[in-house]
């Protein structure tokens, strides 16, 4: 393919670009921007939880009519919790993580010029961008943004007159999510077709890096589960606007009997959690793939149990679609059905444990390169194990009932899904930044970023387990009306101080990221001495990834420290030596 092509304008490069590398950067920067909003919201509502009666100038500056003398109103507190959860789960961890690295790595690591459809890839990003804009606009609606929690349970989400956040803010939330789901489905189908059809010569499925297996299976989960959430959102719109009763029955508001009959809010829970639990793995699987790649590369060892890792990815994907009921143990579920969901939930711990043990075994006696990406990968393994252990409590119906809707649940899913996935995202950014921007991020700032973040994250979520075991309910605006929670007030202050520390640490990352794009040390072609195909492309981005022929693949992605070879790595495109056996 010729290097010669027309000079790009701003419009063709940034607006109508169909190049997967540019689209991955667009996803990343948009995800970072949404992450700033989401984290800032958490800072605001943590101030309220720690010091419920104290006045704060920052609250007065940012919340306008939704505060009185620097103290936020209960309505805006619930709205902040709702939009924080929505932004972090969907716009940062789903689109920001999967959209960034699936776009960047799938064509590069399988040996393709681009995605199967560059046009649909572009459409997918701009739909995501549009949904992000609508979600941000919903923050400025007069009555306030959506306030039904990120799970948007009816009737709060189905009745516009229920609370202030049930009005226009809720409508914009639903519109935003419908567009987001369309974006995710288009992107997922593109990823699946690309992996199946565009692999280079010799790139068998059993030679794919684990990153590609993770992105591929994640896309399949998305195609299976996201349409169910879309159906729930559409039925909710019908209930809100067209007088139907899918999720409503026998509703009274201020003594008025509403006309709704025959619906069930529990039906919405089933539809929501059929997406909601696979969503956990849509978030965590890409991070698992990224961490597997980085740990093998920086341990200078082959990944331990490659085929077992693939099998565990597939097992997790299958099991993730049959465990949604563990979110509903207190909904009046038949106890026998609860025991079935308990069994399938505990079963998913097996493939998860396979992955954790294989990461630890890969690092065991390795020649570990302790760079920033590796530190965040080790941090991922730590939080995935510590957060996952508490999942055994919540997956058991008899135990879950005692801590359901307490801070114990908040601590569990933030550690195992939120913090772990964020660590995977940071690890990926530090590792592939040279491939994205042709420069290196500052290592010292990266170390500072990691250590402050890891201390703050455990400082926030470890104590939350004990606050939850004490019975403190989540989503409460203030606990001052309940004397039995006076003893945990000081713990909430400590948690908030760690949260502010963790939020401040992300400023180090932001400075490092944006300054390094322009001022960072120029990268070499393969700075980490990795095996995969993306490191065979030039540092300067070219249309079609490789200036000449696409390289052929002769070996798997993890030939590190192979006996008989001169170096401790060998590119996948390197032919086998005479007498050398394929790993």
Phi and psi in degrees as a GROMACS rama.xvg file:
@    title "Ramachandran Plot"
@    xaxis  label "Phi"
@    yaxis  label "Psi"
@TYPE xy
-74.2727  146.187  UNK-2
-75.4677  -17.8043  UNK-3
-77.1559  125.445  UNK-4
-152.298  164.548  UNK-5
-61.6438  146.947  UNK-6
-64.4753  131.911  UNK-7
-82.9152  141.353  UNK-8
-95.672  172.961  UNK-9
-57.1927  -42.4274  UNK-10
-64.4524  -47.932  UNK-11
-69.9855  -29.1978  UNK-12
-81.5053  -40.1938  UNK-13
-109.787  -21.2823  UNK-14
-103.899  -49.3775  UNK-15
-106.955  24.0598  UNK-16
-69.3292  133.733  UNK-17
-110.148  9.96909  UNK-18
-78.3432  123.727  UNK-19
-60.0467  -30.3001  UNK-20
-68.3735  -41.7429  UNK-21
-67.392  -41.1734  UNK-22
-64.9898  -35.6557  UNK-23
-63.7009  -39.6382  UNK-24
-65.1487  -39.3809  UNK-25
-62.0027  -44.2202  UNK-26
-59.3522  -44.3512  UNK-27
-64.5406  -48.2878  UNK-28
-66.7831  -39.504  UNK-29
-64.2732  -42.6098  UNK-30
-62.4825  -39.4082  UNK-31
-63.0733  -43.9947  UNK-32
-61.3618  -45.0362  UNK-33
-65.6024  -35.4367  UNK-34
-63.1785  -38.2509  UNK-35
-59.5045  -44.2133  UNK-36
-63.175  -46.7302  UNK-37
-62.7565  -44.1802  UNK-38
-67.9364  -39.5709  UNK-39
-62.2446  -38.7243  UNK-40
-60.7049  -41.2233  UNK-41
-64.5465  -33.9666  UNK-42
-61.9651  -43.2338  UNK-43
-64.1352  -47.7135  UNK-44
-77.4681  -20.6916  UNK-45
-69.0784  -35.3456  UNK-46
-58.6741  -41.874  UNK-47
-65.6134  -41.2396  UNK-48
-67.6786  -40.0889  UNK-49
-74.351  -41.3698  UNK-50
-129.614  74.9616  UNK-51
-63.5672  -24.5189  UNK-52
-109.111  4.38553  UNK-53
-91.3806  146.801  UNK-54
-89.7846  136.234  UNK-55
-127.099  129.456  UNK-56
-61.7334  -36.5951  UNK-57
-64.0674  -34.795  UNK-58
-68.0356  -40.3283  UNK-59
-62.3549  -39.6929  UNK-60
-69.2164  -35.7938  UNK-61
-101.664  -23.7854  UNK-62
-102.449  -5.31223  UNK-63
53.6646  -120.868  UNK-64
-70.8322  -10.6449  UNK-65
-90.7037  23.28  UNK-66
-147.427  161.064  UNK-67
-131.366  104.514  UNK-68
64.2657  34.9068  UNK-69
86.7  5.45555  UNK-70
-112.115  122.035  UNK-71
-71.2955  152.397  UNK-72
-78.8769  156.053  UNK-73
-58.3849  -36.4719  UNK-74
-62.5329  -44.8763  UNK-75
-73.1181  -27.5731  UNK-76
-60.0745  -49.2341  UNK-77
-64.729  -35.3391  UNK-78
-65.5283  -42.0766  UNK-79
-62.5006  -42.8049  UNK-80
-61.5009  -42.1726  UNK-81
-62.8703  -51.9551  UNK-82
-72.9552  -33.5071  UNK-83
-57.4138  -50.3452  UNK-84
-61.7575  -44.0826  UNK-85
-61.0697  -49.1541  UNK-86
-63.5817  -46.8702  UNK-87
-67.6629  -42.5387  UNK-88
-71.4328  -48.7521  UNK-89
-92.4388  -50.3816  UNK-90
-84.1183  -25.205  UNK-91
-100.246  -58.0957  UNK-92
-78.3661  -31.1665  UNK-93
-85.6929  -61.6604  UNK-94
-77.5017  -42.8917  UNK-95
-64.2959  -40.2602  UNK-96
-82.8118  -59.1149  UNK-97
-68.7773  -42.2231  UNK-98
-62.5414  -40.5958  UNK-99
-66.0977  -56.1959  UNK-100
-84.4041  -28.7937  UNK-101
-63.2132  -43.7429  UNK-102
-66.4402  -43.3101  UNK-103
-68.4637  -47.3347  UNK-104
-94.5581  -29.7914  UNK-105
-57.627  -55.7376  UNK-106
-63.6378  -40.0133  UNK-107
-67.7111  -40.3144  UNK-108
-84.8278  -19.532  UNK-109
-97.5086  -6.223  UNK-110
80.9831  51.6418  UNK-111
-120.938  152.752  UNK-112
-68.4034  -35.4549  UNK-113
-167.819  -173.095  UNK-114
-66.6045  163.082  UNK-115
-56.5492  -41.3911  UNK-116
-131.407  103.893  UNK-117
-64.0974  -35.9199  UNK-118
-64.5362  -48.5595  UNK-119
-64.1631  -32.1594  UNK-120
-62.3751  -44.3023  UNK-121
-63.1481  -45.2007  UNK-122
-59.5938  -42.0452  UNK-123
-57.9982  -45.8702  UNK-124
-64.3484  -46.1076  UNK-125
-69.7415  -27.3628  UNK-126
-67.0617  -41.3367  UNK-127
-60.6866  -43.7326  UNK-128
-62.6122  -43.8178  UNK-129
-61.6967  -44.0707  UNK-130
-64.7852  -34.6984  UNK-131
-63.5268  -43.9663  UNK-132
-62.0925  -43.7055  UNK-133
-64.2387  -40.1664  UNK-134
-63.2289  -40.7732  UNK-135
-67.3178  -41.0373  UNK-136
-59.0438  -36.0031  UNK-137
-61.9745  -18.4586  UNK-138
-69.304  -20.3889  UNK-139
-106.63  9.693  UNK-140
-68.0727  141.588  UNK-141
-57.8454  -45.0608  UNK-142
-75.8362  -12.2309  UNK-143
109.641  158.877  UNK-144
-71.4311  175.364  UNK-145
-52.4771  139.299  UNK-146
-131.802  25.8177  UNK-147
-99.1505  17.6817  UNK-148
79.1639  158.971  UNK-149
-67.2501  -15.4783  UNK-150
-84.6558  -7.3656  UNK-151
38.9316  52.7759  UNK-152
-66.3096  137.903  UNK-153
-68.0474  157.428  UNK-154
-86.9626  -7.81087  UNK-155
-57.8695  -37.233  UNK-156
-86.0545  -15.4473  UNK-157
-98.4307  -18.9749  UNK-158
-111.485  107.576  UNK-159
-56.7363  -26.264  UNK-160
-90.2361  1.58733  UNK-161
-62.906  -58.4969  UNK-162
-142.492  166.486  UNK-163
-53.2348  -39.4179  UNK-164
-76.9854  5.4191  UNK-165
-93.7504  -0.436737  UNK-166
-89.0125  -126.684  UNK-167
-60.4001  -33.8747  UNK-168
-59.3182  -40.7049  UNK-169
-68.0582  -39.5039  UNK-170
-61.6576  -44.8389  UNK-171
-64.4794  -35.9081  UNK-172
-58.4919  -46.8726  UNK-173
-65.8828  -40.9257  UNK-174
-63.2033  -45.0182  UNK-175
-58.8934  -45.5747  UNK-176
-69.0846  -35.0908  UNK-177
-61.9705  -42.7557  UNK-178
-67.8819  -39.6903  UNK-179
-59.793  -43.5454  UNK-180
-64.9056  -39.9846  UNK-181
-59.2967  -43.606  UNK-182
-59.9834  -46.884  UNK-183
-63.711  -40.268  UNK-184
-67.7067  -42.8606  UNK-185
-61.8343  -45.2526  UNK-186
-62.0634  -44.5649  UNK-187
-63.0948  -44.1319  UNK-188
-61.8948  -38.5067  UNK-189
-62.7955  -43.8806  UNK-190
-62.8012  -43.8116  UNK-191
-62.6908  -48.228  UNK-192
-63.5723  -39.9009  UNK-193
-62.1711  -47.2778  UNK-194
-64.5221  -40.026  UNK-195
-73.9454  -34.9777  UNK-196
-109.213  -20.3656  UNK-197
-113.47  17.1266  UNK-198
-67.7658  143.151  UNK-199
-71.7017  171.508  UNK-200
-58.8773  128.533  UNK-201
90.3924  -12.1424  UNK-202
-84.0043  78.1804  UNK-203
-70.6667  161.625  UNK-204
-59.416  -30.9344  UNK-205
-82.0722  1.76029  UNK-206
-108.579  -0.598768  UNK-207
-67.3418  140.488  UNK-208
-60.8871  154.176  UNK-209
-65.2994  -22.5143  UNK-210
-58.4729  -46.0897  UNK-211
-68.4757  -40.0362  UNK-212
-58.3831  -42.8923  UNK-213
-65.0604  -45.8999  UNK-214
-65.0885  -39.5803  UNK-215
-63.4442  -49.6274  UNK-216
-69.3453  -36.1496  UNK-217
-58.8626  -42.7669  UNK-218
-63.0034  -38.2969  UNK-219
-64.6551  -44.6964  UNK-220
-58.3322  -42.5476  UNK-221
-61.1195  -42.549  UNK-222
-65.2713  -34.3697  UNK-223
-74.6927  -40.9561  UNK-224
-102.617  -31.2431  UNK-225
-62.2247  -37.0445  UNK-226
-58.9353  -27.5793  UNK-227
-68.0635  -40.9198  UNK-228
-65.5874  -37.9783  UNK-229
-61.031  -42.4069  UNK-230
-62.6317  -41.0182  UNK-231
-62.1476  -42.3175  UNK-232
-65.1692  -41.0287  UNK-233
-66.6291  -42.0586  UNK-234
-64.9781  -34.7248  UNK-235
-65.226  -40.1062  UNK-236
-62.1131  -40.5302  UNK-237
-61.2399  -44.4192  UNK-238
-63.1453  -38.2641  UNK-239
-72.2683  -38.3323  UNK-240
-114.69  -20.3097  UNK-241
-123.299  11.4875  UNK-242
76.5076  13.5267  UNK-243
-78.394  172.739  UNK-244
-134.177  51.1995  UNK-245
-68.3902  -39.8854  UNK-246
-119.966  9.31141  UNK-247
-125.844  143.281  UNK-248
-160.815  134.276  UNK-249
52.4859  60.1321  UNK-250
-100.285  134.231  UNK-251
-120.985  131.231  UNK-252
-129.288  117.705  UNK-253
50.2147  45.6239  UNK-254
82.4361  -10.0056  UNK-255
-87.3927  131.573  UNK-256
-88.7426  118.015  UNK-257
-83.1903  161.52  UNK-258
-82.4229  -1.69753  UNK-259
-69.7789  138.266  UNK-260
-147.205  144.777  UNK-261
90.1892  -11.7394  UNK-262
-87.2299  177.224  UNK-263
-146.924  122.577  UNK-264
-64.1961  -23.6638  UNK-265
-66.9674  -31.2447  UNK-266
-59.2327  -41.6622  UNK-267
-62.5417  -41.0521  UNK-268
-58.1993  -42.8612  UNK-269
-61.0148  -46.8392  UNK-270
-65.3001  -42.6649  UNK-271
-64.8519  -47.5552  UNK-272
-77.2927  -17.3334  UNK-273
-64.147  -29.8865  UNK-274
-88.2388  -38.7615  UNK-275
-60.2  -37.2799  UNK-276
-81.8304  -45.0526  UNK-277
-54.0674  -29.9089  UNK-278
-58.1819  -35.4826  UNK-279
-56.5864  -40.3959  UNK-280
-85.3588  -24.2106  UNK-281
-62.0199  -32.7836  UNK-282
-79.3852  -44.7889  UNK-283
-87.4501  -30.4998  UNK-284
-62.0357  -45.1779  UNK-285
-58.3931  -39.0898  UNK-286
-64.2328  -37.7847  UNK-287
-62.0395  -42.9867  UNK-288
-63.232  -44.093  UNK-289
-61.2946  -45.9111  UNK-290
-64.8893  -39.8026  UNK-291
-58.7688  -44.2275  UNK-292
-64.7152  -45.7381  UNK-293
-70.5161  -39.6906  UNK-294
-64.6701  -43.3176  UNK-295
-63.0654  -44.9067  UNK-296
-62.9581  -44.278  UNK-297
-89.7671  -5.53993  UNK-298
-94.1746  -8.54212  UNK-299
55.2249  37.7598  UNK-300
-136.265  152.445  UNK-301
-62.3835  146.768  UNK-302
-61.11  136.377  UNK-303
-79.0717  128.296  UNK-304
67.8977  53.2489  UNK-305
-53.7831  -50.822  UNK-306
-68.1683  -33.583  UNK-307
-65.9663  -34.8842  UNK-308
-65.6484  -41.897  UNK-309
-63.701  -46.2006  UNK-310
-59.5901  -38.8317  UNK-311
-69.409  -35.9908  UNK-312
-60.6381  -46.1786  UNK-313
-67.1001  -41.0533  UNK-314
-63.4683  -43.6953  UNK-315
-59.9925  -42.6441  UNK-316
-61.5823  -44.8928  UNK-317
-66.1897  -50.0016  UNK-318
-65.117  -28.7917  UNK-319
-62.5847  -21.6246  UNK-320
-89.5008  -3.29432  UNK-321
-125.688  26.8995  UNK-322
-124.24  4.80421  UNK-323
-60.1893  -24.9135  UNK-324
-66.5566  -14.4782  UNK-325
-70.7057  -9.79341  UNK-326
-82.1648  -5.9686  UNK-327
-125.458  23.9197  UNK-328
-61.1861  -25.9765  UNK-329
-99.5931  14.5777  UNK-330
-91.6171  9.32645  UNK-331
90.8502  18.8397  UNK-332
-63.7185  143.481  UNK-333
-56.412  129.658  UNK-334
-56.7824  -34.6383  UNK-335
-64.7384  -43.3301  UNK-336
-62.3848  -37.5138  UNK-337
-60.0056  -39.2252  UNK-338
-67.4895  -32.2819  UNK-339
-65.3627  -46.4427  UNK-340
-66.8369  -32.9231  UNK-341
-61.1891  -45.1837  UNK-342
-61.6515  -49.148  UNK-343
-66.9372  -33.2501  UNK-344
-67.4688  -45.4955  UNK-345
-67.8703  -28.5078  UNK-346
-63.6755  -34.0534  UNK-347
-69.7921  -13.697  UNK-348
-67.3581  -24.0446  UNK-349
-68.1812  -56.922  UNK-350
-63.1051  -30.4118  UNK-351
-64.6418  -41.1457  UNK-352
-67.2059  -36.7458  UNK-353
-55.8193  -45.1793  UNK-354
-65.3039  -44.4481  UNK-355
-62.0625  -46.3165  UNK-356
-64.2018  -37.7548  UNK-357
-68.3016  -35.7042  UNK-358
-63.6944  -45.8993  UNK-359
-63.1669  -39.9505  UNK-360
-70.4889  -33.104  UNK-361
-62.7565  -39.9139  UNK-362
-75.5512  -23.7088  UNK-363
-59.0402  122.067  UNK-364
58.6542  25.2981  UNK-365
-84.6063  163.031  UNK-366
-89.7833  78.1873  UNK-367
-74.722  129.082  UNK-368
-95.5684  108.712  UNK-369
-88.0376  62.3986  UNK-370
-87.3022  178.986  UNK-371
-63.5629  -41.3289  UNK-372
-61.1498  -40.2545  UNK-373
-67.0002  -39.779  UNK-374
-60.1375  -45.5517  UNK-375
-67.5948  -30.9356  UNK-376
-67.5148  -42.5379  UNK-377
-65.0691  -38.8235  UNK-378
-60.1859  -38.481  UNK-379
-59.8317  -48.5391  UNK-380
-59.9223  -41.1284  UNK-381
-61.5193  -51.4556  UNK-382
-72.1059  -30.9071  UNK-383
-65.2392  -39.7428  UNK-384
-72.8175  -49.9887  UNK-385
-66.7506  -38.704  UNK-386
-73.3484  -33.7987  UNK-387
-68.4249  -32.0671  UNK-388
-61.5491  -37.6871  UNK-389
-72.0057  -18.2135  UNK-390
-63.907  -26.5909  UNK-391
-64.576  -33.1024  UNK-392
-69.0964  -48.2238  UNK-393
-73.2389  -22.2703  UNK-394
-79.4313  -13.1495  UNK-395
-94.209  118.951  UNK-396
-59.5536  -37.1675  UNK-397
-68.6523  -35.98  UNK-398
-82.2047  -35.6686  UNK-399
-61.1754  -37.3006  UNK-400
-57.101  -32.7065  UNK-401
-72.4614  -29.6297  UNK-402
-118.292  8.81259  UNK-403
-61.8697  136.842  UNK-404
61.3737  26.4869  UNK-405
-108.087  179.412  UNK-406
-67.7983  -13.5316  UNK-407
-61.6846  -41.5916  UNK-408
-66.1947  -42.9777  UNK-409
-58.7659  -45.3266  UNK-410
-62.2106  -44.6905  UNK-411
-60.1837  -56.1063  UNK-412
-76.0614  -24.4715  UNK-413
-67.5326  -40.649  UNK-414
-69.7866  -51.7422  UNK-415
-77.0329  -28.9678  UNK-416
-111.15  -53.9455  UNK-417
-66.1579  -63.2767  UNK-418
-64.5571  -42.9562  UNK-419
-59.8861  -46.9564  UNK-420
-66.1312  -38.2918  UNK-421
-62.6554  -41.7551  UNK-422
-60.7362  -42.7296  UNK-423
-61.5917  -38.1993  UNK-424
-66.3668  -46.3267  UNK-425
-61.2795  -43.4884  UNK-426
-58.3165  -43.9929  UNK-427
-64.4066  -40.5073  UNK-428
-63.2995  -48.0593  UNK-429
-63.821  -36.4484  UNK-430
-75.2792  -43.4269  UNK-431
-102.273  5.03717  UNK-432
-54.168  -43.3298  UNK-433
-60.2876  -31.4582  UNK-434
-76.5798  -32.2056  UNK-435
-77.8983  -42.0892  UNK-436
-122.021  -3.09673  UNK-437
73.226  13.7443  UNK-438
-136.653  166.899  UNK-439
-102.821  144.479  UNK-440
-81.0956  155.487  UNK-441
-70.7976  122.561  UNK-442
-68.3624  -41.5015  UNK-443
-62.8121  -45.7734  UNK-444
-62.624  -35.2858  UNK-445
-62.1174  -41.6609  UNK-446
-63.2228  -45.6563  UNK-447
-58.7215  -45.6184  UNK-448
-57.3425  -46.1197  UNK-449
-65.1463  -51.9654  UNK-450
-66.923  -38.975  UNK-451
-67.8606  -41.2935  UNK-452
-63.4964  -44.3437  UNK-453
-69.1754  -37.8221  UNK-454
-66.8379  -42.9877  UNK-455
-66.1472  -40.7811  UNK-456
-63.1098  -46.5501  UNK-457
-69.1143  -32.7967  UNK-458
-63.9539  -29.7481  UNK-459
-81.2309  -51.9972  UNK-460
-94.7999  -20.71  UNK-461
-66.9068  -49.4756  UNK-462
-63.545  -26.2353  UNK-463
-60.3643  -31.0233  UNK-464
-58.6789  -42.8595  UNK-465
-74.6029  -35.0746  UNK-466
-63.6431  -39.3268  UNK-467
-67.012  -41.3607  UNK-468
-62.9763  -27.258  UNK-469
-75.4472  -7.07515  UNK-470
100.352  4.97514  UNK-471
-66.1254  120.149  UNK-472
-75.1846  149.009  UNK-473
-79.7094  162.759  UNK-474
68.8912  5.00282  UNK-475
-78.1342  133.892  UNK-476
-67.7019  -37.7087  UNK-477
-155.132  149.346  UNK-478
-111.501  10.3274  UNK-479
-67.1025  -21.0311  UNK-480
-79.6207  -4.74779  UNK-481
-119.973  99.5752  UNK-482
-57.0116  -28.9065  UNK-483
-66.4478  -15.2511  UNK-484
-100.215  6.84512  UNK-485
-60.7128  -32.5559  UNK-486
-68.3958  -21.1494  UNK-487
-99.3689  3.31663  UNK-488
-60.9247  -42.5549  UNK-489
-66.2309  -34.0986  UNK-490
-64.0353  -39.3913  UNK-491
-63.9009  -33.6254  UNK-492
-65.8678  -44.4519  UNK-493
-60.5652  -45.5227  UNK-494
-58.3557  -44.3424  UNK-495
-64.7525  -38.5903  UNK-496
-65.5085  -40.4939  UNK-497
-65.0616  -37.5598  UNK-498
-62.6125  -43.5112  UNK-499
-64.2221  -39.7072  UNK-500
-61.8385  -44.4234  UNK-501
-65.2206  -38.8868  UNK-502
-63.9548  -41.1786  UNK-503
-64.8471  -34.0059  UNK-504
-61.7271  -28.553  UNK-505
-71.0688  -17.826  UNK-506
-65.5655  -32.5495  UNK-507
-62.6025  -45.0513  UNK-508
-61.9204  -45.7247  UNK-509
-60.2678  -44.6402  UNK-510
-63.0961  -45.5094  UNK-511
-61.0043  -43.8452  UNK-512
-64.6589  -55.2476  UNK-513
-74.6274  -33.4468  UNK-514
-69.9622  -39.7432  UNK-515
-65.6767  -26.7183  UNK-516
-57.5057  -36.8966  UNK-517
-106.456  -32.5221  UNK-518
-114.209  -4.88856  UNK-519
-64.0619  157.895  UNK-520
-61.9578  135.38  UNK-521
-63.9488  137.207  UNK-522
-85.837  149.267  UNK-523
-82.6231  175.116  UNK-524
-66.566  -37.4086  UNK-525
-135.601  72.6069  UNK-526
-64.7581  -27.3564  UNK-527
-97.9768  1.5118  UNK-528
53.5708  55.1663  UNK-529
-97.5243  163.925  UNK-530
-94.0726  -21.624  UNK-531
-76.425  163.65  UNK-532
-67.1885  -25.5641  UNK-533
-61.5034  -25.1474  UNK-534
-84.023  2.6885  UNK-535
-92.9462  -8.21397  UNK-536
-83.3933  155.306  UNK-537
-63.4738  154.492  UNK-538
-62.2327  -43.6045  UNK-539
-74.9098  127.119  UNK-540
-65.1883  134.592  UNK-541
-122.978  151.441  UNK-542
-65.5442  122.336  UNK-543
92.5704  5.28252  UNK-544
73.3913  -53.5372  UNK-545
-110.989  133.133  UNK-546
-67.9591  -29.6447  UNK-547
-114.922  -133.767  UNK-548
-69.7083  149.595  UNK-549
-72.447  132.58  UNK-550
-64.437  147.746  UNK-551
-86.7249  155.933  UNK-552
-108.061  134.46  UNK-553
-122.414  -7.85622  UNK-554
-152.237  170.044  UNK-555
-75.9057  -179.038  UNK-556
-87.473  -0.436594  UNK-557
-126.833  38.4965  UNK-558
-81.7209  66.371  UNK-559
-95.8365  140.649  UNK-560
50.0544  43.364  UNK-561
-79.306  128.817  UNK-562
-57.3365  139.755  UNK-563
92.5254  -7.73153  UNK-564
-102.638  153.821  UNK-565
-70.9671  -36.7233  UNK-566
-115.547  169.4  UNK-567
-87.3824  10.783  UNK-568
-145.837  157.53  UNK-569
-150.553  125.687  UNK-570
-61.9843  148.948  UNK-571
-59.9708  -25.3022  UNK-572
-83.4717  -1.8164  UNK-573
-81.1429  123.197  UNK-574
-62.077  152.341  UNK-575
-67.1199  140.445  UNK-576
-71.0413  162.278  UNK-577
-62.4438  125.561  UNK-578
86.3746  -8.27117  UNK-579
-78.5285  132.39  UNK-580
-91.5774  143.261  UNK-581
-72.3417  137.141  UNK-582
